[in-house]
Amino acid sequence: SRSLSFTRKKCHEKSNCAADTIDRFMDLQRLQAPMNRTNRQLSFTAAKLFATSLALFASAEASSAGSSVPITKNDKQIIDMKEDSVEQATVSTFNSTISLNATISPSLASTANPSASPSSTPSAEPSSPPSSSPTLSSAPSSAPVAYSRPPRVDIRYVPWIDLPADIATTATLLNYTYETWADYGENPIENLNWDRLSRTEKQLAGILGYERQSWNCWQNHYQSLRWIDLDNEGIQSKQWWEALGWDISSWNRYDDPPLSNDKYWYFLSEEERFAAAQLCYFKRTWDEADVYVDGFPMNKPTYRYTNWFDLDDSVRSIASDGLKYDSFLWNVVGLHDLEARDWKHLTPVEQKAAKLLDFSQVSYDCWINHYSGYSWEELQFYGIDFFYAILGWNDQSWAGLEETPKKKSWKQLNEEERMAAIELCYSFETWEGYDMTVNHGPFPFAKPKIRYVQWSVLPEEMQIIANGTLGYTEEKWNNLGSAKIETLGWDDLTDEQQSDAIALGFYKKTWDCFHSHYRPYDWDDLNTSQQDIFRQLGWSEASWFNNETPSSYERRWDRLSDTEQSVANAICYFEDNWDRNNLEEAVQIADTTGSSPMNPTPTQGLDPSVLNNGRRNSANTFQNFFAACCIALSAVVWMIFM
């Protein structure tokens, strides 16, 4: 049980029970509100009677030590029941005492039930006149008790081997070892609240950065306090334990723990996980182990990583109507601007649609947003900042106040970094940029087909987008490679230009491959395979730096060797963009030769020229057939009359 309090365990240690109980009752008397003399005497008498009975019990147990008779489970339950009854009685006495105590200042409100006879002694000051209007609330406020979670002591979560020597020595004096430092809650000292530490232990804990509030929360989670102490000033954590389903009976082990006690972190409800975080838990300390589902911290979404065209019509309808997805935005994971927003920034309609797609708040924030929509403070609240810190982030870079860490490829990540990425719901595919678009071509990515449709066939709305921030004209569009925008890398585009490029069917990978062919990259930014490709086309690191184009680029496509064409395909070159052909001329050549045109249109799945050719071919076929029929009929007539 997570609430196995230190007091409960100490009382089971026989002779320590009575002395501990007296101390506890005396502490309680000092901490609680003033009582009248009669109630103080009654409470102290009750405490003495109970402590005396426990002392007699402890003496009997000590005298029978030679016979080694253990305390049975029933004996422990009797002790528990007695202690719980006294604790509950103390709460009742305390509450009744508060109601009986005279107020420090006279009430400003009229008495609800005036006494039958006047008081025998006059009050020190005359009472104020009754209120002219009743109070607005007839019940106490249900708002949470004011509570402030203490700052986290980060040194506690640094791996043992990375601790400075003096900190490791201090931790050792607190009975930490390599194993107990890594396994949160394993060191018995973490079962003690601050008041139960010795003076030396408090000094050592102070060297680590702890004080009363941070120790009680981050180390002990208030578990060793009594239930009635959880609402004391400076603690006020009962509200969070209640949100997790605990009450006085379960806290004192009279009833079973609540269901939340047996749930893993990501199986808690949103409210339960929030309450646990307020009690200074995060995933690793709550689960007390590394818990994964198929290698990830939570279940993988049912639909999100299925190709758009493999989804049921009903699912596609939900995704398109409620979340504004289309096939392109769905198949390229992370492209939709909606995925840059975390759950709390979705509209109610979007949240409803996401739930219909089997998302919860936490699964959406992890699998879709990867918590990128959180502030650094929110990441810290749930302990997610640990994983981003491993990947090189800090509060300054997260806020954009300093340079962001350079993103590595999945292959470049070390084991610790890869595990941190997995905790953020990244996989190899999503880390590298998952594109589910079917690709039947020789290129690493599916060709953005609309770009290779001639301007005159381009839908008007597409012409407007192309002519906007991207600066295309009919001439620049039709003459491949002539537009200046196509010499820029994706990261060099403005946000508006990227948005327009997405509307034309591009994203970072396809833009950098089909348009700029990675030329804006530094040589060191190219991966090993890409460097090998460019070497086979005649590049070297020096010529790349000096922008000295190899002679192979001066040859036409049909003059390249098969190997050169193959490696050129790998950086998204094909005949028309290598030779910088004109789209209108390419279509005319296709019409003349009867060869396949360059691309189908995105609207019909075929290039309009194919449809036109098809219509012309059908017409020609009919004309030829009619002519043949006429010739055959003429021949028949000639034979008859001859």
C-alpha positions as CSV (number, residue, x, y, z in Angstrom):
1,S,0.0,0.0,0.0
2,R,1.3,3.4,-1.0
3,S,-0.1,5.0,2.2
4,L,1.7,2.6,4.6
5,S,2.4,5.4,7.1
6,F,5.4,5.4,9.3
7,T,3.3,5.9,12.4
8,R,1.4,2.7,11.7
9,K,4.6,0.8,11.2
10,K,6.2,2.2,14.3
11,C,3.2,1.2,16.5
12,H,3.7,-2.4,15.4
13,E,7.2,-2.3,16.9
14,K,5.9,-3.2,20.3
15,S,7.5,-1.0,23.1
16,N,7.9,2.0,20.8
17,C,4.2,2.3,20.4
18,A,3.2,3.9,23.6
19,A,5.9,6.6,23.7
20,D,5.3,7.4,20.0
21,T,1.5,7.8,20.6
22,I,2.1,10.2,23.5
23,D,4.4,12.3,21.3
24,R,1.8,12.3,18.6
25,F,-1.0,13.4,20.8
26,M,1.1,16.2,22.3
27,D,2.1,17.3,18.9
28,L,-1.5,17.4,17.9
29,Q,-2.5,19.4,20.9
30,R,0.1,22.0,20.1
31,L,-0.8,22.3,16.4
32,Q,-4.5,22.5,16.6
33,A,-6.7,25.5,17.4
34,P,-7.2,26.7,21.0
35,M,-9.5,24.5,23.1
36,N,-11.4,25.4,26.2
37,R,-10.0,24.1,29.4
38,T,-12.5,21.2,29.8
39,N,-11.9,19.9,26.3
40,R,-8.1,20.0,26.7
41,Q,-8.4,18.0,29.9
42,L,-10.7,15.4,28.3
43,S,-8.4,15.1,25.3
44,F,-5.2,14.7,27.4
45,T,-6.9,12.2,29.7
46,A,-8.0,10.2,26.7
47,A,-4.5,10.2,25.3
48,K,-3.0,9.1,28.7
49,L,-5.5,6.3,29.1
50,F,-4.8,5.0,25.6
51,A,-1.1,5.3,26.0
52,T,-1.2,3.5,29.3
53,S,-3.1,0.6,27.8
54,L,-0.6,0.4,25.0
55,A,2.3,0.6,27.5
56,L,0.7,-2.4,29.4
57,F,0.4,-4.2,26.1
58,A,4.0,-3.5,25.2
59,S,5.2,-4.6,28.7
60,A,3.3,-7.9,28.3
61,E,4.9,-8.4,24.9
62,A,8.3,-7.6,26.2
63,S,8.0,-10.0,29.2
64,S,7.0,-12.8,26.9
65,A,9.9,-12.2,24.6
66,G,11.6,-15.4,25.8
67,S,8.7,-17.4,24.5
68,S,9.0,-15.6,21.1
69,V,5.3,-15.2,20.6
70,P,4.8,-13.1,17.5
71,I,2.1,-10.5,17.1
72,T,-0.6,-12.0,15.0
73,K,-2.6,-10.3,12.2
74,N,-5.6,-10.1,14.5
75,D,-3.5,-8.4,17.2
76,K,-2.4,-5.8,14.6
77,Q,-5.9,-5.2,13.5
78,I,-7.0,-4.6,17.1
79,I,-4.2,-2.0,17.5
80,D,-5.1,-0.4,14.2
81,M,-8.8,-0.2,15.2
82,K,-8.0,1.3,18.6
83,E,-5.7,3.9,17.1
84,D,-8.1,4.8,14.3
85,S,-11.0,5.2,16.8
86,V,-8.9,7.6,18.9
87,E,-7.8,9.5,15.8
88,Q,-11.4,9.8,14.7
89,A,-12.5,10.8,18.2
90,T,-9.8,13.4,18.3
91,V,-11.1,14.8,15.0
92,S,-14.6,14.9,16.3
93,T,-13.5,16.5,19.6
94,F,-11.4,19.1,17.7
95,N,-14.4,20.0,15.4
96,S,-16.8,20.3,18.3
97,T,-14.2,22.4,20.2
98,I,-13.9,24.8,17.4
99,S,-17.7,25.2,17.3
100,L,-17.7,25.8,21.1
101,N,-14.9,28.3,21.2
102,A,-15.7,32.0,21.5
103,T,-14.7,34.0,18.5
104,I,-11.9,36.5,18.8
105,S,-14.0,39.3,17.3
106,P,-17.7,39.8,17.5
107,S,-19.8,38.5,14.7
108,L,-21.2,41.0,12.2
109,A,-24.2,38.8,11.4
110,S,-27.3,38.4,13.4
111,T,-27.7,35.3,15.5
112,A,-29.8,32.6,13.8
113,N,-31.3,31.3,17.0
114,P,-31.2,33.8,19.8
115,S,-31.1,32.5,23.4
116,A,-34.2,32.7,25.6
117,S,-32.6,34.9,28.2
118,P,-29.9,37.5,28.1
119,S,-26.3,36.8,29.0
120,S,-25.3,37.2,32.7
121,T,-22.3,39.3,31.7
122,P,-22.3,42.1,29.2
123,S,-20.0,41.8,26.2
124,A,-16.9,43.9,26.0
125,E,-18.2,45.8,23.0
126,P,-21.7,46.2,21.6
127,S,-22.5,43.9,18.7
128,S,-22.9,45.4,15.3
129,P,-26.4,45.6,13.7
130,P,-27.5,42.6,11.7
131,S,-26.6,42.3,8.0
132,S,-29.2,43.7,5.7
133,S,-28.8,40.9,3.2
134,P,-28.1,37.2,3.6
135,T,-24.8,35.7,2.5
136,L,-24.7,34.3,-1.1
137,S,-23.5,30.8,-0.2
138,S,-25.3,28.5,2.2
139,A,-22.5,25.9,2.0
140,P,-18.8,26.0,2.3
141,S,-16.8,26.5,-0.9
142,S,-15.8,23.3,-2.8
143,A,-12.6,24.9,-4.2
144,P,-9.4,23.1,-3.3
145,V,-7.5,24.1,-0.2
146,A,-4.7,26.5,-1.0
147,Y,-1.7,24.4,-1.8
148,S,1.7,25.0,-3.4
149,R,3.9,22.1,-4.5
150,P,7.5,22.7,-3.4
151,P,10.2,23.0,-6.0
152,R,11.8,19.8,-7.1
153,V,15.2,18.8,-5.9
154,D,16.8,17.8,-9.2
155,I,20.0,16.4,-7.8
156,R,17.9,13.4,-6.5
157,Y,17.2,12.3,-10.1
158,V,20.8,12.6,-11.4
159,P,22.2,9.1,-12.1
160,W,24.5,7.9,-9.3
161,I,27.5,7.6,-11.5
162,D,27.1,11.3,-12.6
163,L,26.8,12.7,-9.0
164,P,29.6,15.0,-7.8
165,A,31.9,13.2,-5.3
166,D,30.7,15.3,-2.3
167,I,27.0,14.7,-3.1
168,A,27.6,11.0,-3.5
169,T,29.3,10.9,-0.1
170,T,26.4,12.8,1.5
171,A,23.9,10.4,-0.1
172,T,25.9,7.5,1.3
173,L,25.7,8.9,4.8
174,L,21.9,8.8,4.3
175,N,22.2,5.1,3.6
176,Y,21.8,5.4,-0.2
177,T,23.6,2.9,-2.4
178,Y,23.8,2.7,-6.2
179,E,20.7,0.5,-6.2
180,T,18.5,2.4,-3.7
181,W,19.4,5.7,-5.4
182,A,18.1,4.4,-8.7
183,D,15.0,2.7,-7.2
184,Y,12.9,5.4,-5.7
185,G,11.3,4.5,-2.4
186,E,13.7,1.6,-1.6
187,N,15.8,3.5,1.0
188,P,13.9,3.2,4.3
189,I,14.8,6.8,5.1
190,E,12.2,7.9,2.5
191,N,9.5,6.4,4.7
192,L,10.2,9.1,7.2
193,N,8.8,12.6,7.2
194,W,11.0,15.5,8.0
195,D,10.1,15.6,11.7
196,R,11.2,11.9,12.1
197,L,14.7,12.6,10.8
198,S,17.5,13.0,13.2
199,R,19.3,16.3,13.4
200,T,22.3,14.8,11.5
201,E,20.0,13.4,8.8
202,K,18.3,16.8,8.4
203,Q,21.7,18.4,8.0
204,L,22.7,15.9,5.3
205,A,19.4,16.2,3.6
206,G,19.9,20.0,3.6
207,I,23.2,19.5,1.8
208,L,21.3,17.7,-1.0
209,G,18.9,20.7,-1.2
210,Y,16.0,19.5,0.9
211,E,14.1,21.3,3.6
212,R,10.9,20.3,5.4
213,Q,8.4,20.9,2.6
214,S,10.4,19.5,-0.3
215,W,11.4,16.4,1.7
216,N,7.9,15.7,2.8
217,C,6.6,16.0,-0.7
218,W,9.3,14.7,-3.0
219,Q,10.8,12.0,-0.8
220,N,7.9,10.9,1.4
221,H,4.9,12.2,-0.5
222,Y,3.3,12.9,2.9
223,Q,2.8,9.2,3.4
224,S,4.1,9.0,6.9
225,L,1.7,11.6,8.2
226,R,-1.5,10.8,9.9
227,W,-4.7,11.4,8.0
228,I,-5.8,14.3,10.3
229,D,-2.3,15.9,9.9
230,L,-2.6,16.1,6.1
231,D,-4.7,19.3,6.4
232,N,-2.4,21.1,8.7
233,E,-1.1,24.5,7.7
234,G,1.9,24.2,5.4
235,I,0.8,20.7,4.3
236,Q,-2.8,20.7,3.0
237,S,-2.3,17.6,0.8
238,K,-5.3,15.7,1.9
239,Q,-7.3,17.0,-1.0
240,W,-5.0,15.3,-3.5
241,W,-5.1,12.0,-1.6
242,E,-8.9,12.2,-1.6
243,A,-8.8,12.8,-5.3
244,L,-7.0,9.5,-5.6
245,G,-9.7,7.8,-3.6
246,W,-8.2,7.6,-0.1
247,D,-10.1,8.3,3.1
248,I,-9.2,7.8,6.8
249,S,-10.1,4.1,6.8
250,S,-8.1,3.1,3.8
251,W,-5.2,5.4,4.9
252,N,-5.0,3.5,8.2
253,R,-5.4,0.2,6.4
254,Y,-8.8,-0.6,7.9
255,D,-10.2,-0.7,4.3
256,D,-8.6,-1.8,1.1
257,P,-6.6,0.9,-0.9
258,P,-8.5,2.7,-3.6
259,L,-8.3,1.4,-7.2
260,S,-5.9,4.2,-8.2
261,N,-3.3,2.5,-5.9
262,D,-2.9,-0.4,-8.4
263,K,-3.0,1.6,-11.6
264,Y,0.1,2.5,-13.6
265,W,0.8,6.2,-14.3
266,Y,-0.7,6.4,-17.7
267,F,-3.7,4.3,-16.7
268,L,-4.7,6.9,-14.1
269,S,-7.5,9.3,-15.1
270,E,-6.5,12.9,-15.9
271,E,-7.8,14.0,-12.5
272,E,-5.9,11.3,-10.7
273,R,-2.6,11.9,-12.5
274,F,-2.9,15.6,-11.7
275,A,-3.5,14.8,-8.0
276,A,-0.5,12.5,-8.0
277,A,1.7,15.1,-9.6
278,Q,0.6,17.6,-6.9
279,L,1.9,15.0,-4.4
280,C,5.3,15.1,-6.2
281,Y,5.0,11.9,-8.1
282,F,5.9,11.5,-11.8
283,K,5.8,8.4,-13.9
284,R,9.0,6.7,-12.7
285,T,8.3,7.3,-9.0
286,W,4.7,6.3,-9.2
287,D,5.2,3.1,-11.2
288,E,8.3,2.3,-9.2
289,A,9.6,0.5,-12.4
290,D,9.9,1.1,-16.1
291,V,6.5,0.2,-17.5
292,Y,6.0,-0.1,-21.3
293,V,3.2,-1.3,-23.6
294,D,4.7,-2.9,-26.8
295,G,7.9,-0.9,-26.2
296,F,6.1,2.5,-25.5
297,P,4.9,4.2,-22.4
298,M,1.2,3.8,-23.4
299,N,-1.0,2.1,-26.0
300,K,-0.4,3.1,-29.6
301,P,-3.4,4.9,-31.3
302,T,-5.7,2.6,-33.2
303,Y,-6.1,4.6,-36.4
304,R,-3.5,7.4,-36.6
305,Y,-0.8,5.4,-38.2
306,T,-2.9,3.7,-40.8
307,N,-2.9,5.0,-44.4
308,W,-5.7,7.3,-45.2
309,F,-7.0,5.1,-48.0
310,D,-7.1,2.0,-45.7
311,L,-9.4,3.7,-43.2
312,D,-13.1,3.1,-43.1
313,D,-15.3,5.8,-44.6
314,S,-16.7,6.6,-41.1
315,V,-13.2,7.2,-39.7
316,R,-12.1,9.3,-42.6
317,S,-15.3,11.4,-42.2
318,I,-14.5,12.0,-38.5
319,A,-11.0,13.0,-39.3
320,S,-11.9,15.3,-42.2
321,D,-15.0,16.9,-40.7
322,G,-13.9,17.2,-37.1
323,L,-10.1,17.6,-37.4
324,K,-9.8,19.0,-41.0
325,Y,-7.5,16.2,-42.2
326,D,-7.2,15.3,-45.9
327,S,-5.2,12.4,-47.3
328,F,-2.0,14.4,-47.6
329,L,-2.1,15.9,-44.1
330,W,-3.0,12.5,-42.6
331,N,-0.4,10.4,-44.4
332,V,2.4,12.8,-43.5
333,V,2.5,12.6,-39.7
334,G,3.2,15.9,-38.0
335,L,2.3,18.1,-41.1
336,H,-1.1,19.3,-40.0
337,D,-0.9,22.5,-37.9
338,L,-3.4,20.9,-35.5
339,E,-0.7,18.5,-34.4
340,A,1.4,21.4,-33.1
341,R,-1.3,22.1,-30.5
342,D,-1.7,20.1,-27.3
343,W,-5.1,18.8,-26.1
344,K,-6.1,21.8,-24.0
345,H,-5.7,24.1,-27.1
346,L,-8.1,22.0,-29.2
347,T,-11.6,23.3,-29.7
348,P,-14.4,21.3,-28.1
349,V,-15.4,20.0,-31.6
350,E,-11.8,18.9,-32.2
351,Q,-11.6,17.2,-28.8
352,K,-14.8,15.3,-29.4
353,A,-13.6,14.1,-32.8
354,A,-10.2,13.0,-31.3
355,K,-12.1,11.0,-28.7
356,L,-14.0,9.3,-31.4
357,L,-10.7,8.3,-32.9
358,D,-9.8,6.6,-29.6
359,F,-7.6,9.4,-28.2
360,S,-7.5,10.6,-24.6
361,Q,-5.9,13.7,-23.5
362,V,-2.6,12.1,-22.5
363,S,-2.4,9.8,-25.5
364,Y,-3.1,12.7,-27.9
365,D,-0.5,14.9,-26.1
366,C,2.1,12.1,-26.3
367,W,1.5,10.4,-29.7
368,I,0.4,13.4,-31.7
369,N,1.9,16.5,-30.0
370,H,4.8,14.8,-28.2
371,Y,4.1,17.4,-25.4
372,S,5.6,20.1,-27.7
373,G,2.6,22.3,-26.9
374,Y,3.4,22.3,-23.1
375,S,5.3,25.1,-21.4
376,W,8.5,24.1,-19.7
377,E,6.7,24.5,-16.3
378,E,4.1,22.1,-17.5
379,L,6.7,19.6,-18.6
380,Q,8.3,19.9,-15.1
381,F,5.0,19.4,-13.4
382,Y,4.6,15.9,-14.9
383,G,8.3,15.1,-15.0
384,I,8.4,15.1,-18.8
385,D,11.2,17.7,-18.8
386,F,13.7,14.9,-17.9
387,F,13.3,13.4,-21.3
388,Y,13.6,16.7,-23.2
389,A,16.7,17.6,-21.1
390,I,18.3,14.3,-22.2
391,L,17.7,15.4,-25.8
392,G,19.5,18.7,-25.1
393,W,16.7,21.0,-24.2
394,N,16.4,23.4,-21.3
395,D,14.0,26.1,-20.2
396,Q,15.8,28.7,-22.2
397,S,16.0,26.9,-25.5
398,W,12.4,25.7,-25.0
399,A,11.2,29.3,-24.7
400,G,13.3,30.3,-27.7
401,L,15.7,32.4,-25.7
402,E,18.7,30.5,-26.9
403,E,19.6,28.2,-29.8
404,T,17.7,25.0,-29.9
405,P,19.6,21.7,-29.9
406,K,20.4,20.2,-33.3
407,K,18.2,17.3,-34.0
408,K,20.0,14.1,-34.6
409,S,18.8,11.2,-36.8
410,W,17.4,8.2,-35.0
411,K,20.6,6.3,-35.9
412,Q,22.7,9.1,-34.3
413,L,20.9,8.9,-30.9
414,N,22.6,7.0,-28.2
415,E,20.7,4.5,-26.1
416,E,19.7,7.0,-23.4
417,E,18.5,9.6,-25.9
418,R,16.5,6.9,-27.8
419,M,14.8,5.8,-24.6
420,A,14.0,9.5,-23.8
421,A,12.5,9.8,-27.3
422,I,10.4,6.7,-26.8
423,E,9.0,8.1,-23.5
424,L,7.8,11.0,-25.7
425,C,6.0,8.5,-27.9
426,Y,8.5,8.8,-30.8
427,S,9.4,5.8,-32.9
428,F,11.9,5.5,-35.7
429,E,9.2,6.4,-38.2
430,T,7.8,9.4,-36.4
431,W,11.2,10.7,-35.4
432,E,12.4,10.6,-38.9
433,G,9.2,11.9,-40.3
434,Y,6.5,9.3,-41.1
435,D,5.1,9.5,-44.7
436,M,2.5,6.8,-45.4
437,T,1.9,8.0,-49.0
438,V,2.2,5.0,-51.4
439,N,5.4,5.5,-53.4
440,H,5.8,3.5,-56.6
441,G,8.5,5.6,-58.1
442,P,12.3,5.3,-58.0
443,F,12.5,8.3,-55.5
444,P,12.9,8.1,-51.7
445,F,9.5,9.9,-51.4
446,A,6.3,10.0,-53.5
447,K,6.5,12.7,-56.2
448,P,4.4,15.8,-55.5
449,K,2.5,15.3,-58.7
450,I,0.6,18.6,-58.9
451,R,3.9,20.5,-59.3
452,Y,4.5,18.9,-62.6
453,V,1.2,19.8,-64.1
454,Q,1.4,22.6,-66.7
455,W,0.1,26.0,-65.5
456,S,-2.8,26.2,-67.9
457,V,-4.3,23.0,-66.5
458,L,-3.6,24.0,-62.8
459,P,-6.9,24.7,-60.9
460,E,-7.4,28.5,-60.4
461,E,-7.1,28.2,-56.6
462,M,-3.7,26.5,-57.0
463,Q,-2.5,29.2,-59.4
464,I,-3.4,31.8,-56.7
465,I,-1.5,30.0,-54.0
466,A,1.5,29.4,-56.3
467,N,1.5,33.1,-57.3
468,G,1.4,34.3,-53.7
469,T,4.3,34.1,-51.3
470,L,6.1,31.5,-53.5
471,G,6.3,34.0,-56.4
472,Y,5.4,31.6,-59.3
473,T,4.3,33.0,-62.6
474,E,3.2,30.9,-65.6
475,E,6.7,31.1,-67.1
476,K,8.5,30.2,-63.9
477,W,6.1,27.4,-63.1
478,N,6.4,25.8,-66.5
479,N,10.2,26.1,-66.8
480,L,11.4,23.7,-64.1
481,G,14.2,24.9,-61.9
482,S,13.8,28.5,-63.0
483,A,12.0,29.9,-59.9
484,K,14.4,31.3,-57.3
485,I,12.2,29.9,-54.5
486,E,13.2,26.4,-55.6
487,T,16.9,27.0,-54.8
488,L,16.0,27.6,-51.1
489,G,15.8,24.8,-48.5
490,W,12.7,24.2,-46.5
491,D,14.1,25.8,-43.4
492,D,14.9,29.0,-45.4
493,L,11.2,29.5,-46.2
494,T,9.0,31.8,-44.1
495,D,6.1,30.3,-42.2
496,E,3.7,31.7,-44.9
497,Q,5.8,30.2,-47.7
498,Q,5.9,26.8,-45.9
499,S,2.1,27.0,-45.5
500,D,1.6,27.6,-49.3
501,A,4.1,24.9,-50.2
502,I,2.1,22.4,-48.1
503,A,-1.1,23.5,-50.0
504,L,0.8,22.5,-53.2
505,G,1.6,19.1,-51.8
506,F,5.1,19.7,-50.4
507,Y,6.7,19.3,-47.0
508,K,10.3,19.5,-45.8
509,K,11.4,16.1,-47.2
510,T,9.8,16.5,-50.6
511,W,10.8,20.2,-51.0
512,D,14.4,19.6,-50.1
513,C,14.6,16.6,-52.4
514,F,12.6,17.5,-55.5
515,H,13.2,21.3,-55.5
516,S,16.6,22.2,-53.9
517,H,18.0,18.6,-54.1
518,Y,19.8,19.3,-50.7
519,R,22.1,22.0,-52.2
520,P,21.4,24.5,-49.3
521,Y,22.6,21.9,-46.8
522,D,26.1,22.0,-45.4
523,W,28.2,19.0,-46.3
524,D,28.2,17.8,-42.7
525,D,24.4,18.0,-42.6
526,L,24.1,15.4,-45.3
527,N,23.9,11.8,-44.0
528,T,26.5,9.3,-45.1
529,S,24.3,7.8,-47.9
530,Q,23.6,11.3,-49.3
531,Q,27.3,12.1,-49.3
532,D,28.0,8.9,-51.2
533,I,25.3,9.8,-53.8
534,F,26.8,13.2,-54.4
535,R,30.3,11.8,-54.7
536,Q,29.1,9.5,-57.5
537,L,27.8,12.5,-59.3
538,G,31.3,14.1,-59.1
539,W,31.0,16.2,-55.9
540,S,33.5,16.4,-53.1
541,E,33.4,18.2,-49.8
542,A,35.6,20.9,-51.2
543,S,33.6,21.4,-54.4
544,W,30.4,21.4,-52.4
545,F,31.8,24.2,-50.1
546,N,33.1,26.2,-53.1
547,N,29.9,25.6,-55.1
548,E,31.8,24.1,-58.0
549,T,29.2,22.1,-60.0
550,P,30.6,18.8,-61.5
551,S,30.6,18.3,-65.2
552,S,28.0,15.5,-65.0
553,Y,25.4,18.3,-64.4
554,E,26.2,19.6,-67.9
555,R,25.1,16.4,-69.6
556,R,21.6,15.7,-70.6
557,W,19.7,12.9,-68.8
558,D,20.0,10.4,-71.7
559,R,23.7,10.9,-71.6
560,L,24.1,9.8,-68.0
561,S,25.0,6.3,-67.2
562,D,22.5,4.0,-65.6
563,T,24.4,4.3,-62.3
564,E,24.3,8.1,-62.5
565,Q,20.6,8.1,-63.3
566,S,20.0,5.8,-60.4
567,V,21.8,8.0,-57.9
568,A,20.2,11.1,-59.4
569,N,16.8,9.5,-58.7
570,A,17.9,9.1,-55.0
571,I,18.0,12.9,-54.7
572,C,14.7,13.3,-56.7
573,Y,16.0,14.0,-60.1
574,F,14.3,12.7,-63.2
575,E,14.6,13.5,-66.9
576,D,12.4,16.7,-66.9
577,N,13.8,18.4,-63.9
578,W,17.4,17.4,-64.7
579,D,17.1,18.8,-68.2
580,R,14.9,21.7,-67.0
581,N,12.3,21.0,-69.5
582,N,9.3,23.2,-70.1
583,L,6.0,21.5,-69.0
584,E,4.0,22.6,-72.0
585,E,6.6,21.3,-74.4
586,A,6.9,18.1,-72.5
587,V,3.2,17.5,-72.8
588,Q,3.3,18.4,-76.6
589,I,6.1,15.9,-77.1
590,A,4.1,13.3,-75.3
591,D,1.1,14.0,-77.5
592,T,3.2,13.7,-80.7
593,T,5.1,10.6,-79.7
594,G,2.3,8.9,-78.0
595,S,4.5,8.3,-75.0
596,S,3.3,8.4,-71.4
597,P,2.9,12.0,-70.1
598,M,4.9,13.2,-67.1
599,N,2.3,13.0,-64.4
600,P,-1.3,12.4,-63.6
601,T,-3.3,15.3,-62.1
602,P,-4.1,15.1,-58.4
603,T,-7.8,15.6,-59.1
604,Q,-8.5,12.8,-61.6
605,G,-5.4,10.6,-61.0
606,L,-4.4,11.3,-64.7
607,D,-2.8,14.2,-66.5
608,P,-5.4,16.2,-68.5
609,S,-3.3,15.5,-71.5
610,V,-3.9,11.8,-71.1
611,L,-7.6,12.5,-71.0
612,N,-7.3,14.7,-74.1
613,N,-5.2,12.0,-75.9
614,G,-7.7,9.5,-74.9
615,R,-10.5,11.5,-76.4
616,R,-8.5,12.1,-79.6
617,N,-7.6,8.5,-79.8
618,S,-11.2,7.4,-79.4
619,A,-12.3,9.9,-82.1
620,N,-9.5,8.7,-84.4
621,T,-10.5,5.1,-83.8
622,F,-14.1,5.8,-84.7
623,Q,-13.0,7.7,-87.8
624,N,-10.8,4.8,-88.9
625,F,-13.6,2.3,-88.3
626,F,-16.1,4.4,-90.3
627,A,-13.6,4.7,-93.2
628,A,-13.0,1.0,-93.2
629,C,-16.7,0.3,-93.3
630,C,-17.2,2.6,-96.3
631,I,-14.4,0.9,-98.2
632,A,-15.8,-2.5,-97.4
633,L,-19.3,-1.4,-98.5
634,S,-17.9,0.0,-101.8
635,A,-16.2,-3.3,-102.4
636,V,-19.4,-5.2,-101.9
637,V,-21.3,-2.9,-104.3
638,W,-18.6,-3.2,-106.9
639,M,-18.7,-7.0,-106.7
640,I,-22.5,-7.1,-107.1
641,F,-22.7,-4.8,-110.1
642,M,-19.7,-6.2,-111.7
